[in-house]
């Protein structure tokens, strides 16, 4: 049973620009999904439909099998289930302190003071930001702001967290820390959906990938199924993961019949297998 489903979704901006053209999408509970595509492919526009921020011109969005009705009362229930973290955390953080920012959502649910305080504390702990309660958000680093934005969504206790380009603007360490956090949240049972054009990140974390280009889903499947279709990847203005590109060169230029790998771990295993098969010396 999909926890989130999109059927034949079409969206045009008020000026008539076509953004999404017949999108179909499914997320099951516990999935870690990447929507992969270049800038301008329609990723952010699609995400804004997942909890009713945008209303499709055609098609339907279902949350836990129920079509979104776009009435205020119903939208509140949808947003309890589906939380969105925007690409730029400054678009999401507005309160004078971190604690007040995280408390905003639970307070709007009508929860009492003690429950709100409990959720703020739990959310800060979950994102490893304990002790930052009274800090002004604008004094934080980019990675810390991302964590606070995620904490604000966690405080609503959603079943799905949708993140638009979660590693954008972060240094490699900060990006790795954010993805590790999302991986841990997913292991706790939260469905995670990210948009990204980072092809090196996708095969490491996602169990399912949707390839989007020019407002259409070109292909969906496992990371291996997606990246095995090099034509679809390159026609979508993307590239193979760096490690896969290296193996591709070794196969083409050096005639080494190595099985393709899409992460460093896969590539290492395949290289070692090739060396053993060809009786090449391996340092023990």
C-alpha positions in Angstrom: 0.0 0.0 0.0 1.6 3.3 -1.1 1.8 5.9 1.7 2.1 8.6 -1.0 0.9 8.3 -4.5 0.7 10.6 -7.5 -1.4 9.7 -10.6 -1.2 11.5 -13.9 -0.2 14.8 -12.4 -0.1 17.9 -14.7 0.8 21.4 -13.5 1.2 24.7 -15.4 2.3 27.9 -13.8 0.0 30.9 -14.0 1.9 32.3 -17.0 1.1 29.1 -18.9 4.6 27.5 -18.5 4.2 23.7 -18.4 6.1 22.3 -15.4 4.8 18.7 -14.9 3.4 16.5 -17.6 1.6 13.3 -16.5 3.7 12.4 -13.4 3.2 9.1 -11.7 4.9 8.3 -8.5 4.6 6.0 -5.5 6.3 5.8 -2.1 5.8 3.0 0.3 6.4 3.2 4.1 10.0 3.0 4.9 11.3 3.9 1.4 14.4 6.1 0.9 13.6 7.6 -2.5 15.7 10.0 -4.7 14.0 12.0 -7.4 17.0 12.6 -9.6 17.2 15.3 -12.3 19.0 18.4 -13.5 18.0 21.9 -12.5 14.7 22.9 -14.0 13.5 19.4 -14.4 10.4 19.9 -12.2 11.7 18.4 -8.9 10.7 21.3 -6.6 7.4 21.8 -8.3 6.5 18.1 -7.8 7.5 18.3 -4.1 5.1 21.2 -3.5 2.3 18.9 -4.5 3.1 16.3 -2.0 1.5 18.1 0.9 -0.9 20.4 -0.9 1.1 23.6 -1.2 0.4 23.4 -5.0 -2.8 22.0 -6.5 -2.5 20.1 -9.8 -4.2 21.2 -12.9 -4.9 17.6 -13.7 -4.4 14.3 -11.8 -4.5 13.4 -8.1 -2.2 13.2 -5.1 -3.1 10.6 -2.5 -1.7 10.5 1.1 -2.3 7.1 2.8 -4.8 6.3 0.0 -6.8 9.5 0.5 -6.9 12.1 -2.3 -5.9 15.6 -1.0 -9.0 17.7 -0.9 -7.3 21.1 -0.5 -9.7 22.2 2.3 -7.9 23.9 5.1 -8.9 21.3 7.7 -7.8 18.4 5.5 -4.6 20.1 4.5 -3.6 20.3 8.2 -4.0 16.5 8.5 -1.9 16.0 5.3 0.9 18.2 6.6 1.0 16.2 9.8 1.9 13.2 7.7 4.1 14.9 5.0 6.7 17.4 6.1 8.7 19.4 3.6 12.2 20.8 4.1 13.0 23.5 1.6 16.3 23.8 -0.3 17.2 27.0 1.4 16.7 26.7 5.2 16.5 30.5 5.4 13.1 30.2 3.7 11.9 28.0 6.6 13.6 29.5 9.7 12.1 32.8 10.9 11.7 32.8 14.7 14.2 34.6 17.1 15.5 31.4 18.6 16.0 27.8 17.5 13.5 26.5 20.1 10.8 28.9 19.1 11.3 27.9 15.4 10.9 24.2 16.2 7.9 24.9 18.5 6.0 26.7 15.8 4.5 23.6 14.1 3.5 21.7 17.3 1.9 24.9 18.7 -0.2 25.2 15.5 -1.4 21.7 16.1 -2.9 22.9 19.3 -0.7 20.9 21.6 -0.2 21.9 25.2 3.0 23.6 26.5 4.5 20.5 28.0 4.0 18.4 24.9 5.5 21.2 22.7 8.5 21.5 25.0 9.0 17.7 24.9 8.9 17.6 21.1 11.3 20.5 20.8 13.8 18.7 23.1 13.3 15.3 21.3 13.8 16.9 17.9 16.9 18.8 18.8 18.4 15.5 20.2 17.4 13.6 17.0 19.4 16.1 14.8 22.3 16.4 17.3 21.6 20.0 18.1 21.1 19.8 21.8 22.2 23.0 23.6 21.2 25.3 20.7 17.8 26.1 22.0 18.3 29.8 22.5 20.6 30.4 19.6 19.4 32.7 16.8 19.0 30.6 13.6 20.8 33.2 11.5 23.9 32.7 13.6 24.2 29.1 12.6 26.2 27.5 9.8 24.5 26.2 6.7 24.6 22.6 7.9 23.2 23.6 11.4 20.4 25.5 9.7 19.5 22.4 7.7 19.4 20.3 10.9 17.1 22.9 12.6 14.8 22.9 9.6 14.6 19.1 9.8 14.0 19.3 13.6 11.1 21.6 12.9 9.5 19.0 10.7 10.3 16.1 13.1 8.5 18.0 15.9 5.3 17.5 13.9 6.0 13.7 14.0 5.5 13.1 10.3 5.5 9.7 8.6 7.2 11.2 5.4 9.9 13.8 5.2 10.5 15.4 1.8 13.7 17.3 1.3 14.5 19.6 -1.7 18.2 19.3 -2.5 19.2 18.6 1.2 23.0 18.9 0.5 22.8 22.1 -1.6 25.3 24.7 -0.4 27.0 22.4 2.1 30.7 21.3 2.2 31.4 17.6 1.7 31.5 16.9 5.5 28.3 18.8 6.1 26.6 17.0 3.2 27.7 13.6 4.5 26.4 14.5 8.0 23.0 15.5 6.7 22.6 12.3 4.6 23.7 10.2 7.6 21.0 11.9 9.6 18.4 11.1 7.0 19.6 7.5 6.7 19.2 7.1 10.5 15.7 8.6 10.4 14.8 6.3 7.6 16.0 3.3 9.7 13.6 4.5 12.4 10.7 4.0 10.0 10.3 7.5 8.5 9.8 7.5 4.7 12.5 9.9 3.2 12.1 11.5 -0.3 14.9 13.7 -1.5 15.4 15.7 -4.7 18.9 15.9 -6.0 21.1 16.2 -9.1 24.0 14.6 -7.1 24.5 11.3 -8.9 27.3 10.2 -6.6 25.0 10.5 -3.5 22.0 8.6 -5.0 23.4 5.0 -5.2 24.8 5.3 -1.6 21.5 6.1 0.1 18.5 5.5 -2.1 16.7 2.2 -2.5 14.5 3.6 -5.2 15.1 6.3 -7.8 12.8 8.3 -10.1 14.6 10.0 -13.0 12.9 13.2 -14.0 13.6 15.4 -17.0 11.5 18.3 -18.6 8.6 17.6 -16.2 8.3 13.9 -17.0 9.4 10.8 -15.2 11.8 9.1 -17.7 12.5 6.0 -15.7 12.2 4.5 -12.2 13.8 1.6 -10.4 16.7 0.7 -8.2 19.9 2.8 -8.5 21.5 -0.1 -10.4 18.6 -0.1 -12.9 18.7 3.6 -13.4 22.4 4.0 -13.8 22.7 1.0 -16.0 20.7 3.0 -18.6 23.6 5.4 -19.5 21.7 6.8 -22.4 18.7 7.9 -20.3 21.1 9.4 -17.7 23.1 11.4 -20.3 20.0 12.4 -22.2 18.7 13.8 -18.9 21.8 16.1 -18.7 23.3 14.0 -15.9 26.4 11.7 -15.7 27.3 8.4 -14.2 28.7 8.4 -10.6 32.5 9.1 -10.8 33.4 5.6 -9.7 31.2 4.1 -12.5 32.7 6.5 -15.0 36.2 5.2 -14.0 35.1 1.5 -14.6 33.5 2.6 -17.9 36.9 4.0 -19.0 38.7 0.9 -17.9 36.3 -1.3 -19.8 36.4 0.8 -23.0 40.0 2.1 -23.1 41.9 -0.7 -21.3 39.7 -3.7 -22.3 39.2 -4.8 -18.7 36.0 -6.8 -18.4 35.1 -5.5 -14.9 31.5 -5.6 -13.7 30.0 -2.1 -13.3 29.7 -0.7 -9.8 27.9 2.4 -8.7 29.4 2.9 -5.2 33.0 2.7 -4.0 32.1 -0.6 -2.2 30.6 -2.2 -5.3 33.5 -1.1 -7.5 36.1 -2.4 -5.0 34.3 -5.8 -4.8 34.1 -6.0 -8.6 37.7 -5.0 -9.1 38.9 -7.6 -6.6 36.7 -10.3 -8.3 38.3 -9.4 -11.7 41.8 -9.6 -10.3 41.1 -13.0 -8.7 39.5 -14.4 -11.9 42.5 -13.2 -13.9 44.9 -14.6 -11.3 46.3 -11.1 -10.7 48.3 -10.8 -7.4 46.3 -9.2 -4.6 48.0 -7.9 -1.5 46.7 -9.7 1.5 
